[in-house]
Amino acid sequence: MVDISKAGSFQLGSRTVTRMGYGAMQLAGPGVFGPPKDRKAAVAVLREAIAAGVNHVDTSDFYGPHVTNQIIREALHPYPDGLVIVTKVGAFRGDDASWVPAQTPADLTRAVHDNLRNLEIDVIDVVNLRIVGHGSQSPTEGSIAERFEALAELQRQGLIRHLGLSNVTAAQVAEAQRIAPVVCVQNQYNLVQRGDDALVDTLGKQQIAFVPFFPLGGFTSIQSKALSDIAARVGASDLQVALAWLLARAPNILLIPGTSSVAHLKENLAAAELVLSADVVSELSGIGEQATPRRASR
């Protein structure tokens, strides 16, 4: 059994979580739409993750839609003590599988209730406000105050324990913090997509978690000859090395790699045991440090 505790832990709001978590997005069907091809396999992946010590599961009710939350409920309810479920709101799925922004206070309130119902819980550990544009995976500037205030009101009502943000700029993080505490920021970040380097460090100083989405590249592959050469040298796969680099990058980074395969899950989790020397970390950092312009931390 892989020992994911070697990656350490970090505070996520009032809870301590393993830095190696699990992202449930891939439990839905192709394109994150509809049911999975093999529901039993999806249930098995979740149960294997928890058995391995994972206590941080990332999801959203717009995955499917509703599918991943219903599978999480089937696999894990009643939920084990210490499990932290983090969801996000801010979109819905069209009948054609499109991703449609759902950013009004009424939309966000409805989404929180959908998550509560499909997960079969009374309060959500963390809700991330996902800022959604039309077709963009990159943050866009603009006020998020009205949207974040809507979630802060639901927190005051006792439906949400902690609030986070997703796909946001540093200025939007600061704006949200003037409304309510932010316990995590979930942005696109990986070995070669490094625009949030400064934000990672700023949040680290504040003891706020940074949770990369697409830690293995997503729509843009992070694989390269340089990465493969380093992986061969340290005796691991390319993707294990990429995950291990994220763990080494900053102690406030929490990982949520997703998969629908138990074998792939075990490969991902094994990155927690991969110790990279300072020289290798520096060499890996050099692969992507010029790939993406930095965004200002303030």
URNORVEN-V633822 format. One record per residue. RES is the residue in one small letter. OMEGA is omega in whole degrees, -180 to 180 (NA if undefined). NEAR is the number of other ideal C-beta (glycine too) atoms within 8 Angstrom. D_FIRST is the distance of its C-alpha to the first C-alpha in Angstrom with 1 decimal. Layout:
BEGIN
res;omega;near;d_first
RES;OMEGA;NEAR;D_FIRST
RES;OMEGA;NEAR;D_FIRST
END
This chain:
BEGIN
res;omega;near;d_first
m;178;3;0.0
v;178;9;3.8
d;-177;8;6.4
i;179;13;9.1
s;179;9;11.5
k;176;8;12.4
a;180;12;14.5
g;-179;8;16.4
s;-180;8;18.2
f;-180;11;21.7
q;175;10;24.4
l;-172;16;25.1
g;-179;10;28.4
s;-175;5;28.1
r;174;9;24.3
t;-177;6;21.5
v;173;13;18.8
t;-180;12;15.6
r;175;13;17.0
m;180;12;14.4
g;-178;15;15.7
y;176;13;16.4
g;-170;12;19.9
a;-173;14;21.1
m;-174;12;24.1
q;177;9;22.9
l;176;15;22.6
a;-179;13;26.4
g;180;11;28.5
p;-178;4;29.8
g;-178;5;31.2
v;-176;8;29.3
f;178;9;32.0
g;-176;8;32.1
p;177;7;29.5
p;177;12;26.5
k;-176;4;27.1
d;-177;7;24.4
r;179;8;24.0
k;178;6;21.6
a;178;12;19.2
a;178;13;19.7
v;-179;11;19.0
a;179;9;15.7
v;180;14;14.5
l;-179;16;15.5
r;178;10;13.9
e;179;11;10.4
a;-179;12;11.0
i;179;12;12.1
a;180;6;9.3
a;177;12;7.0
g;178;9;9.9
v;176;13;12.4
n;178;11;15.8
h;-179;13;18.2
v;180;16;19.2
d;-177;16;22.2
t;169;15;24.7
s;178;13;28.4
d;176;15;30.8
f;169;13;32.5
y;179;14;29.4
g;-5;16;30.8
p;176;8;32.8
h;-170;9;31.3
v;-174;14;28.7
t;179;15;25.5
n;179;16;26.5
q;177;10;27.4
i;176;15;24.0
i;178;16;22.2
r;-180;11;24.6
e;-175;8;24.0
a;-165;10;20.2
l;-178;12;19.9
h;-1;9;23.4
p;-169;3;24.0
y;179;7;21.8
p;176;8;19.4
d;177;3;20.8
g;179;6;20.0
l;178;10;19.4
v;178;12;21.7
i;-180;13;23.1
v;178;16;25.2
t;178;15;27.7
k;180;13;30.6
v;179;18;34.2
g;-180;15;37.0
a;167;11;37.2
f;-178;9;37.6
r;175;11;37.4
g;179;8;40.7
d;179;3;41.3
d;-180;4;41.2
a;179;8;37.6
s;176;6;39.1
w;-173;8;37.7
v;177;8;40.5
p;177;9;40.9
a;-165;14;41.2
q;179;9;42.1
t;176;6;44.9
p;179;9;44.4
a;177;6;44.9
d;-176;12;42.2
l;178;17;39.7
t;179;10;40.6
r;-178;9;40.3
a;177;14;36.8
v;179;15;35.5
h;175;9;36.9
d;178;10;35.3
n;180;15;31.8
l;-177;12;32.5
r;-175;7;33.7
n;175;11;31.0
l;-178;14;28.1
e;177;6;30.2
i;-179;8;30.1
d;-180;4;33.1
v;-180;9;32.0
i;-178;14;29.8
d;-180;11;27.7
v;171;17;28.6
v;175;16;31.0
n;169;14;31.5
l;179;18;35.0
r;178;12;34.4
i;-173;15;37.6
v;171;10;38.3
g;179;7;41.1
h;173;4;42.3
g;-177;3;40.0
s;174;6;38.9
q;-178;7;35.4
s;179;7;37.0
p;174;10;38.3
t;-178;8;42.0
e;177;6;44.2
g;-178;5;46.0
s;175;6;46.0
i;-171;13;43.2
a;-177;9;44.8
e;-179;8;45.9
r;-178;13;42.6
f;177;15;40.6
e;178;10;43.3
a;178;11;42.7
l;177;16;39.1
a;177;11;40.1
e;177;8;42.5
l;175;13;39.8
q;179;13;37.8
r;178;6;41.0
q;178;6;41.2
g;-180;6;37.7
l;-177;11;36.0
i;177;13;33.8
r;-174;9;32.2
h;-178;14;31.8
l;175;17;33.1
g;-177;16;31.8
l;177;17;33.2
s;179;14;32.2
n;-174;12;34.1
v;174;14;36.5
t;177;9;38.5
a;179;13;38.7
a;178;8;42.1
q;175;15;40.7
v;-179;14;38.1
a;178;9;40.9
e;-180;12;43.0
a;-179;16;40.3
q;175;9;39.8
r;-180;5;43.5
i;-178;9;43.0
a;178;10;39.7
p;177;6;36.7
v;-176;12;34.1
v;179;11;30.4
c;174;17;28.9
v;-178;15;30.2
q;-179;15;28.5
n;175;13;30.2
q;-177;12;29.6
y;176;14;28.3
n;-174;16;26.3
l;-176;12;26.8
v;178;12;30.2
q;-163;14;31.3
r;-177;13;32.1
g;-178;10;35.1
d;178;11;33.5
d;-178;9;32.9
a;-180;11;35.5
l;176;14;34.3
v;-177;14;30.8
d;178;10;32.4
t;179;11;34.9
l;178;13;32.4
g;178;12;30.3
k;179;6;33.5
q;-178;6;33.8
q;177;6;30.2
i;-178;11;29.7
a;171;14;26.6
f;-174;18;26.8
v;-178;15;24.6
p;165;14;25.1
f;-169;12;25.6
f;-179;13;25.3
p;179;12;23.0
l;172;10;22.8
g;-178;12;26.5
g;-177;9;27.3
f;-179;5;30.8
t;-176;8;31.1
s;177;4;28.8
i;-176;13;27.6
q;-179;7;27.1
s;178;8;29.6
k;-180;5;30.4
a;178;7;29.9
l;-179;15;26.4
s;179;10;25.6
d;180;8;27.2
i;-180;12;25.1
a;179;12;21.8
a;-178;7;22.9
r;-178;7;23.8
v;176;10;20.5
g;180;4;18.5
a;177;10;16.9
s;178;7;18.0
d;-174;9;20.9
l;174;10;19.2
q;179;14;16.3
v;179;17;19.1
a;177;15;21.0
l;179;15;18.4
a;177;13;17.8
w;178;13;21.6
l;178;14;21.9
l;180;14;19.6
a;-174;7;21.9
r;-179;9;25.0
a;-176;8;25.4
p;179;6;23.6
n;178;12;24.9
i;175;14;23.2
l;-176;14;20.6
l;177;15;18.8
i;178;13;18.8
p;-177;10;18.1
g;177;11;18.6
t;174;9;18.0
s;-176;11;18.7
s;178;8;16.2
v;180;9;12.7
a;179;6;12.4
h;176;9;14.0
l;-179;14;12.0
k;177;11;8.7
e;178;11;11.2
n;-177;13;12.7
l;-180;13;9.8
a;177;11;9.1
a;179;17;12.7
a;-178;14;11.9
e;-177;10;11.0
l;180;12;14.2
v;-180;6;17.1
l;177;11;20.5
s;179;6;23.6
a;179;5;26.6
d;179;6;28.5
v;177;11;25.9
v;179;12;25.7
s;179;8;29.5
e;178;9;29.7
l;179;13;27.5
s;-180;10;29.5
g;-180;7;32.6
i;-172;12;31.6
g;-172;13;32.1
e;176;8;34.3
q;-173;3;37.4
a;-175;8;36.0
t;177;8;36.7
p;178;4;39.4
r;169;8;38.3
r;-178;11;39.2
a;-180;6;41.0
s;178;8;39.2
r;NA;6;42.3
END
